[in-house]
Amino acid sequence: MKRTKEFILKNMLMAPLGLLAYYRLNVVNNLVVEGLDKLRELPNRNVLFVSNHQTYYADVAAIIVAMSAAKWGRKNFLGIPYYLLIPKLNVYYVAARETMKESGFLPKLFALCGAITVQRTWRSKGQEINRKVDKSDQQRIGEALNSGWLVSFPQGTTTPYAPGRKGTAYIIKENNPIVVPIMINGFRRAFDNKGLRFKKRGTELNVKIQEPILVEGEESVDSIMDKVIHSIGQDIPHIIQKLKK
């Protein structure tokens, strides 16, 4: 019953917000999604999506739009967004608690649309810190995976090529999910850092959904993290490749 009430509330919020997001992403700009067919092959729970991060909110919105399109049978293109009237509801995303508690109506609204808020262990209020992982955060992440799909941004920042944070590797080791990498591009050119204000209209926004990566059960946290960062194009070899172009 609790889950049913949660989904009813999410649908009431996500339907209008999803249509607004679609307008901003694919009318004002041009959202191109590769790999919608891969989403249709995944189970309905215990799937972890890992992605690079360019804005606070627009990235998440684009990924949820793509997931909802795949739910309703879209394979190659987004088309008319009727599917956003009943979007994919058992999808969650990891967000910094500090970010989602910002003043203003929109962050609070976005938080109700599936945010699993966690306390950063390395940064707080713009200062570098070092604190222990909150076990209740880990429990909520496990519950989200147990009931659906979870989107994580393993770098924990919108800064390109930032090092990965080991929390994502611990999530993988503890929950053994299917791990699906996503590579995004164009959002930084189109929007401000929060993803709310336009910087350049008519920008092509790319979301590329890739094949799941293989993670062995006995792999170290560092090895898993290296695989994740490589899979989303945020490691040193990708930097070198870009510089050569």
URNOR-V123389 format. One line per field, one symbol per residue. phi: phi as a letter, one per 20 degrees, with the letter a starting at -180 (. if undefined). psi: psi as a letter, one per 20 degrees, with the letter a starting at -180 (. if undefined). A space follows every 50 residues. Layout:
# URNOR-V123389
phi = ???
psi = ???
This chain:
# URNOR-V123389
phi = .gffffffffffeffffffffgffecdfdcedddngffffeefeblcded bfccbfdfffgfffgfffffgenfdcbfmfeffffcffeeccbebfgfff egfoffgfffffeofdecefedbblndfcbcfffffffffffffffdrdc dcdfembeffmfffefgfffgffedlefddfcddbnfffecffenddfdb fmefddcdedfgeecffeffgffffffffffdmddfgffffffff
psi = gghghghgggghghghhghgggghhjghaoooppkhhhhiiqrirlpppp qrphrghhggggghgghhghhjjphhrgaplhiihmrphlprqpqphhgi jqqqgghhghhikjpnpqpqiiqpljqprnrqpohhghghgghghhibqp pqnihjqjpqkqqqpihghhgghhilrpooqppqqihhhhrahijhqpgo qjqpppooprqqqppqhjqrgggghggghhhjkkrghhggghhh.
